[in-house]
Amino acid sequence: MKTAIIIPARYGSTRFPGKPLAILKGKTILEHVYDVANAASDSKTTIHVATDDDRIATHCTDKDIPFLMTPESCATGTDRAMAAISQMKDKPDFIINLQGDAPLTPPDFVRALIDEAQQNNTADIITPVTQLTWAELDQLRDHKKTTPFSGTTATIDHSGRALWFSKNIIPAIRKENRTLPLSPVYRHIGLYGYKRESLEKYITLPASRYEDLEGLEQLRALENGMTIQTVLVDYKGRLAMTGIDSPEDLSRAEKLLV
């Protein structure tokens, strides 16, 4: 199976212009993300940054990071990933969209998607989830009192196939059995792997009703009958940070990155 890890990287950002080139512990954010991709790769994996900005392209050239120029018109990182794949002569079977502002992504999370894809040729999309402890669930509940759209949860069936995703905490729990070490709530991690044919289909689909309501792109896939397989991952004591969206996030990442 040939895998392509695509790292969409935009220079323009309302909250943090030039974010991919910001320095974090002596390297740019983009370099850190490329290191994550490298650590997860095998001999059948290629890695490319997908950008529309000459400054990022120049940085990639300076650091010997492969890149592909994509149109400014790409509305999302998913669109940019597809635009990059369309330029590749040797088409991959499986594509991972690794966001260029997520330098703290554990490489084993990326690797878990590749491993699952090697044994699962039916799922359209593969994405990681982590099962919350009761303490982590309580913390998420507290966060949602002030930032209700932070954190996405998922419901899954017995085989790990995703049933739904929501910015609300799902499922609602009528009776909490706290004698168990883990709650029944799974938190979604925004990392996606696609079969090439599924990515080609996905980008042709219009935005869906619940996608618009929740602000979650993956609901477009579910609403159109596509299958999303989850893989269970564990932070193993590592602190979770989804991405860097502001200079304040960069300061926080400085403290977390070792």
LUMKOL-693878 format. One line per field, with one value per atom (N, C-alpha, C, CB): x, y, z; residue in one letter. Coordinates in steps of 0.05 Angstrom, whole numbers, padded with zeros to 5 digits. Glycine has a CB too. Layout:
N
u <- [X:...]
v <- [Y:...]
w <- [Z:...]
residu <- [A:...]
This chain:
258
u <- [00017:00000:00017:-00019:00013:00027:00012:00032:00026:00014:00026:00016:00010:00020:00010:00010:00029:00023:00025:00041:00002:00001:-00003:-00023:00014:00014:00005:00042:-00021:-00031:-00019:-00062:-00009:00003:-00003:00034:-00018:-00025:-00010:-00056:-00002:00012:-00009:00030:-00031:-00051:-00067:-00069:-00071:-00087:-00096:-00072:-00122:-00132:-00121:-00163:-00119:-00110:-00079:-00122:-00066:-00038:-00025:-00032:-00021:-00009:00019:-00008:00026:00053:00057:00073:00035:00037:00056:00010:00056:00073:00103:00068:00110:00139:00146:00145:00127:00133:00153:00107:00170:00191:00181:00217:00185:00178:00202:00153:00214:00238:00260:00229:00266:00288:00281:00309:00257:00249:00222:00247:00216:00189:00168:00188:00144:00122:00120:00095:00125:00123:00145:00126:00169:00190:00182:00216:00170:00162:00141:00150:00122:00101:00114:00079:00133:00147:00162:00167:00173:00187:00167:00200:00143:00122:00116:00096:00112:00106:00129:00102:00153:00177:00177:00202:00172:00173:00151:00169:00130:00108:00110:00081:00129:00131:00145:00145:00141:00156:00166:00139:00177:00190:00170:00205:00144:00123:00107:00104:00119:00105:00120:00103:00105:00116:00104:00111:00119:00110:00113:00127:00092:00093:00078:00082:00090:00075:00059:00094:00034:00017:00012:-00010:00021:00019:00011:00045:00004:-00002:00016:-00032:00036:00051:00081:00047:00092:00120:00139:00127:00131:00149:00151:00138:00129:00130:00145:00101:00141:00156:00186:00146:00194:00222:00234:00227:00218:00227:00230:00206:00211:00213:00238:00188:00244:00268:00293:00269:00294:00317:00321:00313:00299:00300:00298:00278:00299:00297:00272:00322:00250:00224:00208:00208:00200:00184:00158:00178:00151:00127:00114:00132:00088:00073:00057:00054:00058:00042:00013:00054:-00005:-00034:-00048:-00046:-00072:-00086:-00094:-00110:-00094:-00103:-00133:-00099:-00147:-00176:-00184:-00188:-00165:-00172:-00185:-00147:-00210:-00225:-00216:-00254:-00208:-00201:-00175:-00224:-00164:-00141:-00146:-00131:-00171:-00178:-00177:-00206:-00187:-00186:-00156:-00201:-00140:-00112:-00097:-00098:-00105:-00092:-00099:-00102:-00124:-00132:-00118:-00162:-00115:-00101:-00072:-00102:-00060:-00033:-00031:-00021:-00050:-00050:-00054:-00072:-00070:-00076:-00051:-00097:-00030:-00005:00015:00008:00010:00029:00026:00026:00048:00047:00042:00073:00055:00051:00030:00078:00005:-00017:-00017:-00044:-00021:-00022:-00048:-00016:-00048:-00073:-00087:-00067:-00071:-00081:-00069:-00076:-00085:-00076:-00082:-00089:-00062:-00066:-00063:-00045:-00083:-00083:-00073:-00112:-00048:-00035:-00033:-00007:-00048:-00050:-00023:-00071:-00016:00010:00013:00015:-00008:-00007:-00009:-00028:-00003:-00006:00021:-00027:00040:00067:00069:00086:00048:00049:00033:00038:00026:00012:00031:00003:00023:00041:00045:00030:00069:00073:00059:00103:00056:00042:00012:00045:00001:-00027:-00028:-00038:-00009:-00008:-00002:00014:00016:00023:-00001:00046:-00018:-00041:-00061:-00056:-00063:-00080:-00069:-00083:-00043:-00030:-00034:00000:-00029:-00032:-00060:-00023:-00080:-00108:-00115:-00126:-00105:-00111:-00099:-00100:-00077:-00064:-00081:-00037:-00098:-00115:-00145:-00110:-00152:-00180:-00183:-00190:-00193:-00196:-00224:-00186:-00241:-00270:-00277:-00287:-00263:-00269:-00261:-00255:-00279:-00272:-00252:-00298:-00256:-00239:-00232:-00255:-00208:-00198:-00189:-00175:-00197:-00191:-00187:-00213:-00170:-00166:-00186:-00138:-00191:-00206:-00191:-00236:-00196:-00186:-00209:-00163:-00209:-00230:-00223:-00234:-00242:-00236:-00240:-00254:-00222:-00226:-00248:-00200:-00258:-00279:-00268:-00290:-00244:-00232:-00230:-00204:-00221:-00219:-00247:-00206:-00267:-00294:-00304:-00314:-00298:-00306:-00292:-00299:-00267:-00252:-00264:-00222:-00272:-00284:-00311:-00289:-00326:-00352:-00347:-00366:-00326:-00320:-00312:-00297:-00295:-00287:-00311:-00267:-00330:-00353:-00372:-00368:-00368:-00384:-00377:-00381:-00351:-00341:-00335:-00316:-00327:-00321:-00336:-00290:-00362:-00379:-00371:-00407:-00356:-00349:-00320:-00353:-00308:-00282:-00286:-00264:-00271:-00273:-00296:-00275:-00289:-00309:-00310:-00303:-00334:-00337:-00350:-00354:-00347:-00357:-00371:-00334:-00391:-00402:-00394:-00434:-00388:-00378:-00392:-00347:-00392:-00404:-00383:-00416:-00391:-00373:-00348:-00388:-00348:-00324:-00307:-00332:-00316:-00301:-00311:-00273:-00331:-00342:-00357:-00361:-00351:-00363:-00393:-00349:-00409:-00438:-00444:-00454:-00431:-00436:-00413:-00463:-00411:-00392:-00408:-00368:-00401:-00415:-00397:-00440:-00403:-00391:-00404:-00392:-00428:-00440:-00426:-00471:-00427:-00415:-00435:-00408:-00428:-00445:-00430:-00454:-00444:-00473:-00479:-00483:-00504:-00513:-00513:-00542:-00505:-00502:-00523:-00473:-00543:-00564:-00554:-00588:-00538:-00527:-00497:-00541:-00482:-00453:-00441:-00440:-00428:-00415:-00386:-00419:-00380:-00352:-00334:-00353:-00344:-00327:-00309:-00343:-00317:-00302:-00280:-00320:-00256:-00235:-00239:-00208:-00254:-00259:-00288:-00248:-00294:-00321:-00329:-00325:-00354:-00362:-00360:-00391:-00346:-00343:-00317:-00347:-00318:-00294:-00290:-00296:-00266:-00260:-00246:-00242:-00255:-00244:-00219:-00264:-00199:-00175:-00175:-00149:-00172:-00176:-00153:-00179:-00150:-00130:-00144:-00106:-00141:-00157:-00139:-00178:-00146:-00135:-00157:-00118:-00152:-00173:-00162:-00181:-00180:-00174:-00175:-00195:-00158:-00157:-00184:-00136:-00198:-00224:-00244:-00234:-00241:-00260:-00255:-00258:-00229:-00222:-00232:-00192:-00229:-00238:-00268:-00230:-00283:-00312:-00319:-00325:-00306:-00313:-00312:-00294:-00291:-00289:-00309:-00261:-00323:-00344:-00371:-00347:-00373:-00398:-00403:-00399:-00427:-00433:-00434:-00460:-00430:-00432:-00459:-00427:-00460:-00485:-00498:-00479:-00523:-00538:-00525:-00566:-00518:-00507:-00478:-00509:-00464:-00437:-00438:-00425:-00458:-00460:-00469:-00481:-00487:-00497:-00475:-00521:-00460:-00440:-00413:-00438:-00408:-00382:-00361:-00372:-00371:-00354:-00354:-00363:-00332:-00330:-00336:-00303:-00329:-00333:-00362:-00319:-00380:-00408:-00418:-00425:-00405:-00411:-00408:-00393:-00387:-00382:-00404:-00355:-00411:-00431:-00458:-00433:-00465:-00491:-00494:-00496:-00472:-00472:-00466:-00453:-00468:-00466:-00437:-00480:-00418:-00390:-00383:-00370:-00365:-00358:-00333:-00355:-00334:-00311:-00303:-00316:-00279:-00269:-00252:-00253:-00257:-00241:-00219:-00258:-00197:-00176:-00171:-00149:-00170:-00167:-00137:-00178:-00131:-00104:-00102:-00094:-00078:-00074:-00051:-00067:-00056:-00035:-00013:-00048:-00018:00002:00016:00023:00000:00010:00019:00033:00021:00028:00005:00036:00012:-00009:-00020:00001:-00047:-00060:-00062:-00088:-00055:-00059:-00065:-00034:-00089:-00098:-00082:-00127:-00077:-00064:-00057:-00080:-00042:-00034:-00049:-00003:-00067:-00084:-00078:-00113:-00060:-00055:-00027:-00076:-00016:00010:00008:00018:-00015:-00018:-00015:-00045:-00026:-00022:00007:-00039:00022:00050:00065:00062:00059:00071:00065:00062:00040:00032:00048:00002:00050:00065:00094:00063:00106:00134:00137:00142:00117:00119:00114:00099:00099:00092:00112:00065:00126:00144:00171:00150:00178:00203:00223:00198]
v <- [-00024:00000:00025:00000:00042:00067:00089:00076:00102:00123:00150:00116:00170:00198:00214:00211:00226:00244:00272:00241:00286:00313:00332:00317:00353:00373:00400:00376:00406:00432:00454:00433:00475:00497:00524:00493:00540:00567:00588:00572:00609:00631:00650:00646:00654:00672:00661:00680:00676:00668:00693:00649:00696:00720:00723:00719:00701:00703:00701:00681:00688:00683:00682:00657:00705:00705:00693:00734:00678:00666:00643:00686:00632:00611:00588:00600:00576:00553:00559:00542:00585:00592:00604:00613:00604:00613:00593:00616:00604:00587:00575:00604:00549:00534:00517:00517:00524:00508:00506:00480:00528:00529:00519:00512:00510:00501:00514:00470:00516:00526:00505:00533:00514:00495:00474:00510:00484:00466:00444:00481:00451:00431:00410:00445:00419:00399:00380:00414:00390:00373:00354:00390:00363:00346:00324:00362:00330:00310:00289:00323:00297:00278:00259:00294:00270:00254:00234:00271:00243:00226:00203:00242:00209:00189:00167:00202:00174:00155:00140:00169:00147:00137:00110:00157:00096:00073:00076:00047:00056:00058:00063:00033:00059:00063:00088:00039:00106:00131:00155:00134:00173:00198:00221:00203:00242:00266:00290:00268:00307:00333:00354:00330:00377:00401:00411:00423:00418:00430:00459:00414:00478:00506:00523:00516:00548:00567:00592:00574:00590:00614:00610:00620:00629:00628:00628:00651:00641:00642:00614:00662:00599:00572:00554:00561:00558:00542:00547:00550:00572:00578:00564:00608:00565:00552:00522:00557:00510:00481:00475:00471:00491:00488:00489:00508:00509:00513:00489:00539:00477:00455:00427:00458:00427:00401:00386:00384:00400:00388:00388:00404:00365:00364:00380:00335:00394:00410:00410:00438:00417:00420:00446:00396:00462:00487:00481:00508:00492:00488:00515:00471:00515:00540:00555:00535:00581:00597:00592:00627:00583:00579:00555:00576:00539:00515:00525:00498:00516:00527:00514:00522:00489:00474:00459:00455:00448:00431:00406:00424:00396:00372:00378:00363:00401:00409:00412:00436:00423:00428:00401:00445:00382:00355:00342:00338:00345:00333:00347:00334:00373:00388:00379:00418:00372:00362:00334:00361:00317:00289:00289:00273:00308:00308:00314:00329:00325:00331:00308:00356:00289:00267:00246:00254:00239:00220:00192:00220:00185:00159:00162:00148:00156:00161:00142:00158:00153:00136:00122:00153:00101:00087:00099:00057:00111:00121:00148:00102:00168:00195:00204:00214:00214:00225:00255:00213:00269:00298:00306:00310:00314:00321:00352:00308:00364:00393:00406:00403:00427:00440:00457:00457:00458:00473:00455:00495:00429:00410:00396:00388:00411:00400:00380:00421:00379:00361:00335:00374:00330:00305:00282:00305:00262:00239:00223:00221:00217:00202:00175:00197:00163:00137:00139:00124:00163:00167:00166:00194:00178:00178:00149:00197:00136:00109:00090:00098:00095:00078:00079:00088:00102:00104:00087:00133:00088:00072:00042:00079:00034:00006:-00004:00001:00012:00005:00002:00025:00021:00021:-00004:00046:-00014:-00038:-00063:-00042:-00063:-00086:-00081:-00096:-00057:-00050:-00036:-00032:-00050:-00038:-00030:-00058:-00030:-00023:00005:-00043:00015:00041:00063:00046:00083:00106:00124:00122:00128:00146:00133:00173:00138:00128:00151:00107:00151:00174:00164:00195:00176:00167:00179:00173:00163:00172:00162:00161:00176:00167:00165:00186:00144:00140:00155:00110:00172:00190:00176:00214:00182:00174:00192:00177:00185:00201:00229:00188:00231:00257:00274:00254:00261:00275:00284:00258:00268:00275:00299:00252:00299:00321:00347:00316:00344:00368:00378:00361:00360:00369:00383:00345:00372:00385:00413:00368:00417:00443:00462:00442:00453:00470:00479:00455:00462:00468:00488:00443:00493:00514:00542:00513:00545:00571:00571:00579:00548:00545:00520:00542:00524:00501:00486:00509:00500:00487:00477:00506:00474:00462:00432:00476:00416:00387:00374:00382:00352:00337:00309:00337:00298:00271:00254:00270:00227:00209:00186:00199:00175:00149:00129:00151:00105:00084:00058:00081:00040:00014:-00006:00003:-00031:-00051:-00056:-00077:-00049:-00053:-00028:-00063:-00007:00019:00037:00013:00028:00045:00069:00029:00093:00117:00118:00142:00124:00128:00158:00116:00174:00203:00218:00210:00244:00262:00287:00269:00299:00323:00340:00315:00366:00385:00383:00414:00371:00364:00338:00360:00333:00309:00286:00312:00267:00244:00218:00243:00198:00197:00212:00168:00219:00227:00202:00240:00206:00183:00185:00181:00168:00169:00160:00152:00138:00128:00124:00101:00139:00138:00116:00165:00097:00076:00083:00048:00098:00107:00087:00132:00063:00041:00032:00018:00037:00031:00052:00028:00045:00065:00085:00051:00077:00094:00100:00081:00124:00132:00120:00163:00121:00112:00133:00102:00155:00177:00176:00205:00179:00179:00208:00159:00218:00244:00240:00261:00255:00253:00270:00261:00260:00274:00281:00258:00306:00315:00308:00345:00283:00272:00252:00260:00254:00237:00223:00254:00198:00184:00175:00159:00177:00172:00151:00197:00133:00119:00140:00096:00137:00157:00162:00150:00140:00142:00156:00114:00152:00165:00195:00151:00202:00231:00244:00235:00231:00242:00246:00224:00228:00231:00253:00204:00253:00271:00300:00268:00308:00336:00345:00342:00326:00333:00338:00312:00330:00331:00360:00311:00370:00396:00394:00407:00417:00417:00407:00446:00392:00379:00394:00349:00386:00400:00400:00388:00377:00375:00384:00347:00382:00394:00423:00388:00437:00466:00472:00477:00456:00462:00458:00445:00436:00429:00442:00399:00448:00457:00435:00478:00411:00387:00375:00366:00376:00367:00337:00372:00321:00292:00284:00278:00301:00295:00294:00315:00309:00308:00279:00327:00266:00239:00220:00229:00222:00205:00210:00209:00235:00242:00232:00271:00226:00215:00186:00231:00172:00143:00132:00132:00150:00140:00129:00164:00110:00098:00110:00067:00115:00125:00105:00153:00094:00075:00090:00052:00086:00099:00079:00108:00090:00073:00085:00073:00068:00077:00082:00056:00106:00114:00123:00136:00125:00132:00152:00106:00174:00194:00185:00220:00164:00153:00174:00138:00191:00211:00237:00200:00236:00260:00280:00253:00306:00326:00331:00352:00333:00336:00365:00323:00371:00398:00394:00416:00403:00397:00412:00403:00438:00454:00481:00456:00496:00523:00543:00527:00558:00577:00606:00571:00611:00638:00639:00648:00664:00666:00655:00695:00657:00645:00615:00653:00603:00574:00566:00563:00583:00578:00578:00599:00597:00598:00573:00623:00564:00540:00515:00535:00514:00492:00491:00493:00515:00517:00502:00546:00504:00491:00461:00504:00452:00424:00408:00421:00421:00406:00401:00422:00375:00368:00357:00347]
w <- [00000:00000:00000:00024:-00019:-00020:-00005:-00050:00013:00029:00023:00059:00022:00020:00044:-00006:00058:00080:00068:00105:00068:00058:00081:00037:00082:00103:00091:00117:00093:00083:00100:00082:00087:00102:00089:00105:00102:00092:00108:00094:00094:00107:00120:00088:00105:00114:00137:00091:00158:00181:00195:00200:00200:00213:00241:00215:00256:00284:00286:00300:00266:00269:00242:00286:00228:00202:00203:00190:00182:00181:00200:00186:00210:00231:00225:00236:00200:00195:00198:00167:00196:00197:00225:00176:00243:00271:00284:00288:00300:00313:00339:00318:00341:00365:00373:00360:00395:00405:00383:00414:00369:00350:00322:00361:00318:00291:00285:00289:00259:00252:00259:00222:00262:00267:00244:00269:00219:00197:00198:00171:00207:00210:00230:00218:00252:00273:00261:00297:00246:00234:00214:00220:00199:00180:00195:00162:00218:00234:00244:00259:00251:00259:00236:00268:00212:00189:00184:00164:00185:00181:00201:00183:00226:00247:00243:00274:00229:00225:00199:00226:00182:00155:00153:00138:00131:00124:00095:00126:00083:00057:00035:00051:00040:00020:00025:00019:00041:00048:00036:00078:00023:00014:00031:-00016:00033:00049:00032:00075:00031:00016:00032:-00012:00034:00043:00019:00054:00024:00003:00011:00000:-00005:00002:-00023:00014:-00017:-00039:-00036:-00039:-00019:-00012:-00018:00018:-00031:-00039:-00015:-00058:00007:00030:00043:00051:00043:00054:00035:00058:00009:-00011:-00009:-00040:-00005:-00001:00024:00000:00045:00070:00066:00093:00052:00046:00030:00031:00010:-00006:00011:-00029:00029:00046:00065:00063:00074:00093:00080:00114:00053:00039:00045:00045:00047:00052:00025:00074:00016:-00009:-00007:-00017:-00028:-00027:-00055:-00017:-00055:-00080:-00077:-00085:-00099:-00099:-00106:-00118:-00091:-00095:-00098:-00072:-00109:-00114:-00089:-00131:-00090:-00067:-00062:-00073:-00082:-00080:-00063:-00108:-00055:-00038:-00012:-00032:-00007:00016:00042:00011:00041:00065:00061:00073:00084:00082:00066:00109:00067:00052:00022:00059:00014:-00014:-00023:-00019:-00006:-00012:-00015:00009:00002:00000:-00026:00024:-00035:-00060:-00083:-00064:-00082:-00103:-00105:-00097:-00082:-00083:-00095:-00054:-00087:-00098:-00128:-00084:-00138:-00166:-00183:-00172:-00170:-00184:-00184:-00172:-00168:-00164:-00187:-00137:-00200:-00221:-00210:-00237:-00188:-00176:-00154:-00164:-00161:-00143:-00118:-00157:-00094:-00070:-00068:-00045:-00052:-00046:-00022:-00040:-00004:00021:00027:00045:00034:00038:00067:00018:00081:00108:00106:00128:00116:00118:00146:00112:00147:00172:00173:00176:00190:00189:00197:00209:00182:00186:00211:00163:00227:00252:00277:00253:00273:00295:00301:00288:00311:00316:00339:00321:00356:00379:00373:00403:00348:00341:00347:00311:00363:00368:00342:00390:00334:00309:00309:00305:00333:00333:00326:00361:00329:00320:00290:00331:00277:00247:00238:00237:00251:00244:00247:00261:00268:00272:00249:00298:00235:00212:00189:00202:00185:00164:00169:00161:00194:00201:00197:00230:00205:00201:00172:00215:00156:00127:00113:00113:00123:00111:00115:00123:00136:00141:00137:00169:00130:00126:00099:00150:00079:00053:00047:00032:00067:00063:00073:00076:00093:00104:00085:00131:00082:00065:00079:00059:00105:00121:00147:00126:00156:00182:00199:00178:00224:00242:00270:00240:00287:00314:00334:00323:00355:00378:00403:00378:00425:00451:00471:00461:00487:00506:00532:00513:00541:00563:00590:00562:00609:00636:00647:00653:00671:00683:00689:00708:00698:00704:00678:00717:00656:00631:00621:00610:00625:00618:00634:00621:00660:00677:00668:00706:00660:00650:00624:00646:00606:00581:00587:00563:00605:00613:00623:00634:00639:00650:00627:00671:00608:00586:00570:00568:00566:00549:00562:00542:00587:00600:00590:00630:00582:00573:00543:00588:00532:00503:00493:00498:00487:00480:00455:00478:00437:00412:00412:00389:00435:00437:00443:00460:00428:00433:00419:00463:00405:00390:00401:00359:00404:00414:00392:00440:00395:00375:00388:00357:00374:00382:00361:00384:00370:00352:00358:00355:00338:00342:00353:00316:00356:00368:00353:00372:00327:00310:00307:00283:00320:00318:00295:00314:00281:00260:00272:00241:00262:00273:00266:00263:00286:00282:00279:00305:00296:00295:00309:00308:00302:00315:00324:00297:00346:00355:00372:00369:00371:00390:00418:00379:00419:00445:00454:00443:00480:00491:00487:00521:00470:00465:00472:00435:00482:00488:00514:00489:00518:00544:00562:00543:00587:00605:00627:00616:00626:00646:00674:00638:00674:00699:00695:00707:00711:00709:00728:00715:00716:00732:00735:00719:00756:00760:00773:00776:00777:00786:00763:00798:00738:00715:00711:00690:00701:00699:00676:00694:00655:00632:00629:00607:00620:00614:00587:00614:00579:00552:00531:00553:00536:00518:00503:00532:00477:00460:00449:00437:00453:00442:00415:00461:00395:00368:00366:00347:00351:00345:00315:00353:00308:00280:00261:00280:00256:00238:00220:00253:00194:00176:00155:00161:00150:00127:00109:00137:00082:00062:00042:00048:00034:00009:-00013:00004:-00033:-00054:-00067:-00075:-00074:-00087:-00069:-00095:-00043:-00024:-00021:00003:-00022:-00021:-00046:-00018:-00069:-00094:-00094:-00118:-00081:-00079:-00059:-00070:-00037:-00015:-00024:00008:-00039:-00046:-00067:-00057:-00079:-00098:-00085:-00120:-00059:-00045:-00035:-00022:-00036:-00025:00006:-00035:00019:00048:00056:00058:00077:00086:00109:00094:00115:00135:00162:00137:00172:00199:00200:00209:00178:00176:00182:00148:00169:00173:00202:00153:00213:00240:00261:00246:00258:00278:00272:00281:00247:00239:00238:00258:00229:00228:00200:00249:00186:00159:00156:00148:00176:00174:00172:00197:00182:00180:00151:00196:00134:00105:00095:00089:00103:00095:00105:00105:00131:00143:00130:00173:00126:00114:00085:00115:00073:00045:00044:00028:00067:00067:00066:00044:00070:00071:00098:00064:00100:00125:00137:00121:00163:00177:00199:00190:00197:00217:00237:00203:00263:00283:00292:00307:00301:00314:00341:00297:00361:00389:00394:00408:00404:00410:00439:00391:00449:00477:00479:00494:00492:00496:00515:00507:00530:00548:00565:00531:00576:00594:00580:00609:00554:00539:00539:00510:00542:00543:00515:00555:00513:00487:00480:00488:00455:00444:00414:00448:00406:00378:00357:00376:00362:00342:00352:00317:00336:00344:00327:00341:00340:00326:00333:00332:00352:00361:00373:00381:00376:00391:00419:00392:00432:00459:00458:00471:00437:00434:00430:00410:00416:00412:00438:00392:00456:00482:00498:00497:00496:00510:00499:00508:00473:00460:00469:00430:00472:00481:00508:00484:00525:00551:00550:00570:00529:00527:00512:00514:00493:00475:00490:00450:00490:00504:00483:00526]
residu <- [M:M:M:M:K:K:K:K:T:T:T:T:A:A:A:A:I:I:I:I:I:I:I:I:I:I:I:I:P:P:P:P:A:A:A:A:R:R:R:R:Y:Y:Y:Y:G:G:G:G:S:S:S:S:T:T:T:T:R:R:R:R:F:F:F:F:P:P:P:P:G:G:G:G:K:K:K:K:P:P:P:P:L:L:L:L:A:A:A:A:I:I:I:I:L:L:L:L:K:K:K:K:G:G:G:G:K:K:K:K:T:T:T:T:I:I:I:I:L:L:L:L:E:E:E:E:H:H:H:H:V:V:V:V:Y:Y:Y:Y:D:D:D:D:V:V:V:V:A:A:A:A:N:N:N:N:A:A:A:A:A:A:A:A:S:S:S:S:D:D:D:D:S:S:S:S:K:K:K:K:T:T:T:T:T:T:T:T:I:I:I:I:H:H:H:H:V:V:V:V:A:A:A:A:T:T:T:T:D:D:D:D:D:D:D:D:D:D:D:D:R:R:R:R:I:I:I:I:A:A:A:A:T:T:T:T:H:H:H:H:C:C:C:C:T:T:T:T:D:D:D:D:K:K:K:K:D:D:D:D:I:I:I:I:P:P:P:P:F:F:F:F:L:L:L:L:M:M:M:M:T:T:T:T:P:P:P:P:E:E:E:E:S:S:S:S:C:C:C:C:A:A:A:A:T:T:T:T:G:G:G:G:T:T:T:T:D:D:D:D:R:R:R:R:A:A:A:A:M:M:M:M:A:A:A:A:A:A:A:A:I:I:I:I:S:S:S:S:Q:Q:Q:Q:M:M:M:M:K:K:K:K:D:D:D:D:K:K:K:K:P:P:P:P:D:D:D:D:F:F:F:F:I:I:I:I:I:I:I:I:N:N:N:N:L:L:L:L:Q:Q:Q:Q:G:G:G:G:D:D:D:D:A:A:A:A:P:P:P:P:L:L:L:L:T:T:T:T:P:P:P:P:P:P:P:P:D:D:D:D:F:F:F:F:V:V:V:V:R:R:R:R:A:A:A:A:L:L:L:L:I:I:I:I:D:D:D:D:E:E:E:E:A:A:A:A:Q:Q:Q:Q:Q:Q:Q:Q:N:N:N:N:N:N:N:N:T:T:T:T:A:A:A:A:D:D:D:D:I:I:I:I:I:I:I:I:T:T:T:T:P:P:P:P:V:V:V:V:T:T:T:T:Q:Q:Q:Q:L:L:L:L:T:T:T:T:W:W:W:W:A:A:A:A:E:E:E:E:L:L:L:L:D:D:D:D:Q:Q:Q:Q:L:L:L:L:R:R:R:R:D:D:D:D:H:H:H:H:K:K:K:K:K:K:K:K:T:T:T:T:T:T:T:T:P:P:P:P:F:F:F:F:S:S:S:S:G:G:G:G:T:T:T:T:T:T:T:T:A:A:A:A:T:T:T:T:I:I:I:I:D:D:D:D:H:H:H:H:S:S:S:S:G:G:G:G:R:R:R:R:A:A:A:A:L:L:L:L:W:W:W:W:F:F:F:F:S:S:S:S:K:K:K:K:N:N:N:N:I:I:I:I:I:I:I:I:P:P:P:P:A:A:A:A:I:I:I:I:R:R:R:R:K:K:K:K:E:E:E:E:N:N:N:N:R:R:R:R:T:T:T:T:L:L:L:L:P:P:P:P:L:L:L:L:S:S:S:S:P:P:P:P:V:V:V:V:Y:Y:Y:Y:R:R:R:R:H:H:H:H:I:I:I:I:G:G:G:G:L:L:L:L:Y:Y:Y:Y:G:G:G:G:Y:Y:Y:Y:K:K:K:K:R:R:R:R:E:E:E:E:S:S:S:S:L:L:L:L:E:E:E:E:K:K:K:K:Y:Y:Y:Y:I:I:I:I:T:T:T:T:L:L:L:L:P:P:P:P:A:A:A:A:S:S:S:S:R:R:R:R:Y:Y:Y:Y:E:E:E:E:D:D:D:D:L:L:L:L:E:E:E:E:G:G:G:G:L:L:L:L:E:E:E:E:Q:Q:Q:Q:L:L:L:L:R:R:R:R:A:A:A:A:L:L:L:L:E:E:E:E:N:N:N:N:G:G:G:G:M:M:M:M:T:T:T:T:I:I:I:I:Q:Q:Q:Q:T:T:T:T:V:V:V:V:L:L:L:L:V:V:V:V:D:D:D:D:Y:Y:Y:Y:K:K:K:K:G:G:G:G:R:R:R:R:L:L:L:L:A:A:A:A:M:M:M:M:T:T:T:T:G:G:G:G:I:I:I:I:D:D:D:D:S:S:S:S:P:P:P:P:E:E:E:E:D:D:D:D:L:L:L:L:S:S:S:S:R:R:R:R:A:A:A:A:E:E:E:E:K:K:K:K:L:L:L:L:L:L:L:L:V:V:V:V]
